[in-house]
Amino acid sequence: MVVEEKVIILDFGGQYTQLIARMIREQKVYCEILPYNVSLEELLQAKPSALIFSGGLASVYEPEAPYCDPRFYRLGIPVLGICYGMQLMARDLGGEILQAPIQEYGRTFLSVTESGELFKGLGKRFVAWMSHADQVTAVPPGFRVLAQSKDTPVAAMADETAKLYGLQFHPEVIHTPQWQAILSNFLFRICRFSGEWTIENFVENSIREIREQAGPHGRAVCGLSGGVDSSVAAMLVHKAIGPRLFCIFVDHGLLRKGEKEEVLSTFQDKFNMQIIAVDAAEEFLKLLEGVTDPEEKRKIIGRHFIRVFEREAEKLGDIDFLVQGTLYPDVIESGTATAALIKSHHNVGGLPEDMQLALIEPLKYLFKDEVRRVGEELGLPEEMVWRHPFPGPGLAVRILGEVTPEKLSILREADNIIVEEIKRAGLYRKIWQVFAVLPNILSVGVKGDRRTYAHTVALRAVTSRDGMTADWYPIPYEVLSTISSRLVNEIPQVNRFVYDLTSKPPSTIEWE
Ligand code: XMP
């Protein structure tokens, strides 16, 4: 993205790299993450106004230790090295690093020896979060020590003339209570940024960039699922090229209650966008008949989804672009090793491999919370902006065993009751995902004076930052109790309700 003030964070493999990016953006400064081994040419193309070297797991003296082109220190822009980043800076510029006799982990008191610009206003002592095995024992020529701790002789260093700074601790974590002051000293005192990167000007910039990319006649297609990512991406592109954007909404019959109607009324009626709504429920259900294996179900849905999408896209004639709601964490992570296949995920609207279309990905530099803010800025209804993630294969992965129209309708009702009660209790935004599962268990019960043999509904509620790991959410008993009575009273085919108390790992969020 073209912006005047941009921090480039070089990723040396530390666990907090994305967090650094988010903290900087919270200060209204735009930043991007690049791998540590970018070439000088690539780095200059990104037009950085400052660099941050992230932490990393290696020791700078290991033969395989990651390092960057040493010319990066001489670009005349400020460089801040954090933890491994500082050790690398010290090594490259002639300092000394040794294994620390006492390794520091966790909260540590720092004494400021010289505040310089970086620690201005922080006082003589503050608490910082340390996590390191090596330490700088002698600073490179031209550097001064800014802070020390009991066991770390160089907790911070600077060569202010060359605008080079190093911090042994992590200023990006909240366990360093002064994190905001330190980052803002770096960004505003040292880099002299104005901090004007806001969601409003992101929207403006990105509409301009989409217009440039699409040219005066470019036509685009977008798979709209109603999820926040594809919705926001489609709205931005619609703002940029208006009726030259065609959105395809495939109803695969596995959606939640009222979802299709909500998507159509929002995008077609309220925002006047061109939506091609495809009712493909029957086709999908036919293909799923008799299929019980979870992976098989996912594959059938994924494959057929692309077929339906292509079929509809072909009817539109010449199309040049495919709009996708890819987010920044996907972009960063796609550069790293892929984890073992646990479930074959596919994204609704995923790129059909043989469609020769250029991509428009207006959200590819944004984090999820920023996408939500863009959605709010563009007037997307709150319900949609804050809607929990929903898997591409929809309710099919929440019904164990064969998917049938009857099970779908039970699950839709159950899910709707659960979400209604969670919202009523004011818990919806505290939870990453909450939903009903139909485990396909029939059990004996009694309703009135009659024996029943009916379905069990399970409730899944988790907190998570990114869906990769998750904890089960402790819903208060009163809320569970209301949900329980409503489920068995309002849905004739349900006589039992259970609550899933497992975290991920060892479970996954979806049951299939
Ligand atoms: P699991 O079940 O693997 O889910 O713990 C992690 C997150 O991913 C969502 N999910 C999917 N999203 N297509 C998607 O777009 C899929 O096939 C898919 N399967 C799971 C899930 O809802 C959770 O947020």
Residues whose N, C-alpha, C, O or C-beta is under 5 A from the ligand:
A	BS01	XMP	S344 H345 H346 N347 V348 P389 F390 P391 G392 P393 G467 T508 I509 E510
